[in-house]
Each structure stands twice: as structure tokens, then as C-alpha cells.
């Protein structure tokens, strides 16, 4: 998919690897914006009667994005008009792309959303539809869909991404301005006290004076 897609496109897939395209659609009107949210979980368990403790990191939850989409069947947008079904025809197309169950797994399809430079692999988390305009006989002609999508990638990509920063692998890092060996060690292992082992692995006799551009090897560490 090319970058800088001017009209938001949503593509559904039958597989988590996103190799088998199922359905796709361009939105009728681009959203005015979208909200990206990441929740960081902490464990705050403490004994009764004790004072507050430092929260312990637990997990980073998948990213969520939310936006609103306008659907209109009055004919004012690109001449789209439906005298029989009103806006429901457009909403049905939208639901089939983002919500319709796969027959084999009985779960919503995997999605990719493209807009501008945004590419978000996800699944639908929630969908609310607000009807805004009605014909005299009650047929809805305009609606706004409030959708939230949950980031979702297949396991092979997820494991590769997680392993990229795993302390169980050997890493090579380039020293940047302001870097110290304890600081770089903390970034890799989550604990700066292993800097002595890193210094030994690199044959450093003076780890306090690192040179910008210097390559440092961070080996697996048994904790």
C-alpha cells in the first residue's frame, strides 16, 4: 500500500498475517482527525495499612485509535442518494468490512487502516452509531459512526518486535552524545548494575569516557 493515502481506506483480511484480502472500502468523508491512545499498566498491590508504594510496571496494552465517520445518503456528498434504504446501505457496507464474522473462527476480521502516512493493523473494539437526520417517514438519512480499533499484529511480527529489545539477545549500540555505560546498560537490561559485565565484554578499561560513535556490544546477561 502506497503512503500518503488521501482518502481513508479500510481493508479487511481473513488471516492475521494479512495476506488474503477480503473486503475494502474508502470512507465517504475523511474524519476530521483521530485519537491515539496507549495505556500503561502498573501493579499497585500493597499490604493493608501501609503507605503508598512505587507502582511496579506490569504491561503496555495495545495501541487504540478512535475516530468518527460521517455517512450521508441525502445526495449532498458526491451525489450519493438512496431513497429506499437511506443511510443504512452505507452503514451495512461499513459493517461488512469491519465487523462481519469470519466463518471459520467466528470472530471479526483483521483490519488495516490507511490514511495519509497512517497504517494501523488492528481489529474493531467498539462501534457506536448516532443517527442525525431523518426523512418525514422516519427513514435515517445521515449518521455518524464512532469507532475504536485495537492494534493487532500476528504472533511472528509481535515476537520479532519484542525480541528486538530482549535482554536475552546480543545487541550492538552506537554511543550518542550524553550516553554513559550505566545509562545504555539500563536501556537494554532495565538495570544499570550490569555495566561492569558489559565493560568486560567490550574490553573497556575506562568506561567513564565513551566516544560518540563508538560501538558497544551488550551480551545476554543471566539475572
Buried (B, 14 or more C-beta within 10 A) or exposed (E): EEEEBEEBBBBBBBBBEBEEEBBBBEBBBBBEEBEEEEEEEEEEEEEEEEEEEEEEEEEEEBBBBBBBBBBBBBEEBEEBEBEEEBBBBBBEEBBBBBBBEBEEEEEBBBBBBBBEEBEBBBBBBEBEBEBBBEEEEEBBBBBBBEBBBBBBBBEEEEEEEEEEEEBEEEBEBEBEEEBBBBEBBBBBBEEBEBBEBBBEBBEBEEBEEBEEEBEBEBBEBEE
